[in-house]
Amino acid sequence: MGGATSEAAELRRLLPLVFIATTLLGATITLGVQMPAREVRGRVLDFDGPVAGATLRLKGTSIATLSAADGSFVLSNLAARYPLRLAAWAEGYYIAGVDVFPWSGEVRLNLAPLPAEDNHHYAWIPPAPEDRSPLAEALIRAATSLAPHLPNALAQSILDGLPLACADCHQEIYAEWRSSAHASAAINPRLLNLYNGTDAQGRPQVPPGYRLDFPDSLGNCATCHAPAAGLRAPYLIDLNQLAGAEAQGVFCDYCHKIRQIVLDPASGLPPEGMPGAMAAHLLRPPAPQQIFFGSLDDVDRGSDSFSALQESSQLCAPCHSGSFWGVPVYTSYAEWLSSPYPALGVQCQNCHLAPSGMANLAPGRGGLQRDPSQLAGHALPGGSDPELLARAAQLEADVHRQGDVLRVTVRVTNLGAGHHLPTDQPMRHLILVVHTRDTQGAPLAYLDREVIPAWGGVYAGLPGKIFARILLDRQSGQAPTAAYWRPSEVVSDNRIPAGQSDVSSYEFRAPSRGEVIVEVSLIYRPVFAELAEAKGWALRDTLLAHQQIRLAE
């Protein structure tokens, strides 16, 4: 009975809005008119007068100009189909838009200022609907389908009254994001095992575990893994008690509310002691206003603003820069900063938000068909994406035989990553394995000393090496350790910087006659084998590169 009453209340609240939209739809549809090409003149204004330096763009195109000191602008050689849609944006303002018709004279675009301060009581928009009834779902689908055909102000007033989620309009983007590690950042089983000191079956007292080492502290893990919660209370969030949008990891509304990143002028990095959300300045509007920062300057539905930060590596810096007890652990942003890529204009987004082929951000919801190369993908591929991993490294092996000695020289190049290979979480490592055998399948005698260390699992003792940053626990003496929250020190770091190579050689006793077969493999392993066994985790290796060389007698 209570469910029926609640549904009826939803119907009474939502149905009038949909009815109004349906009634006005016919009056707001404008047919395209073919006319000679022309220029458009106009001015950009705010409440105080002209706005200089505003970007004017023919929506969905590369045709753009800037407004002059008096706010005036001219756009020439425009397409001959009317109405033309112009968008205007300037720093500190929402994006505005106006339709231009053949009979339009000088057009005016009025820019509305962004909110002056962040609203700490803002209610997050969830990525997907939560506990929505079938009736509400049907009404919201109808409203979001109709809204794009209405004038912006009317459409916005209707949408403001609906309990929308991001997926209501951006279904493809949501599906991509849902598959990403960012979506599960707060509920990743391995994260929670390391946080609580449990194993994969939930059994307690299985080290390492942050809460085992610091039972009276909740830690600051949430500032990156659940930043919406970490923003609210950086050191008072229990990852086991998250709810609502805050449990959705690094989600849409959080990232698209980021206004500025705090960076130390001296280092160019987020300041020490300000991890994750603590180094991000957000701008959340008062109700019922909305704001979304994005990488397009012509999304003029009324609640969007352009931000170059959305296409800058700085956006990633707070959660990919982190030190513990004075020891740098998460350093991918610093590694990128010291690489050749900043000077080349290559940002983190070029790989991790690369276009996915999507051509419309909100199909059927007012989205515009655009050049797919201009739209960011949201799958955010990383260490669990085999294709991205394979593009990161190049493996080259060279084999020479001199008398009874066979020398294998291996070059591993960080060809595709903008940071060290591997990066961030110190459990991650690359394993280089060199196998040799004769025509009977017998391994050749190894003459060198460099072998894969004991912690290399099934590869331990084989010719080769591991690329990793090795932390030593200062209290227990354990190395390598993944418990970076304990006092530790870096005892070695042979990871490969962006654009650089590692060259190593291995000598074997060659047979007196017959063919020799050499196989070289480069393997990515995200966790230590011993830790995986203790925690009950599946150990999944990814083969990045493999080369086989047959050397005739």
PyMOL commands that set and color helices and strands:
alter all, ss='L'
color gray80, all
select helices_A, chain A and resi 2-28+134-149+152-160+166-168+171-178+189-196+210-213+222-225+227-232+239-241+244-247+252-255+276-279+308-311+313-319+332-337+341-344+349-352+372-374+386-392+454-459+529-535
alter helices_A, ss='H'
color red, helices_A
select strands_A, chain A and resi 33-34+40-46+49-50+55-58+64-66+72-75+81-82+84-89+96-100+107-110+258-261+280-282+292-294+304-306+322-324+327-330+393-402+405-414+429-438+464-467+469-473+488-493+501-509+516-525+542-551
alter strands_A, ss='S'
color yellow, strands_A
deselect
rebuild
show_as cartoon
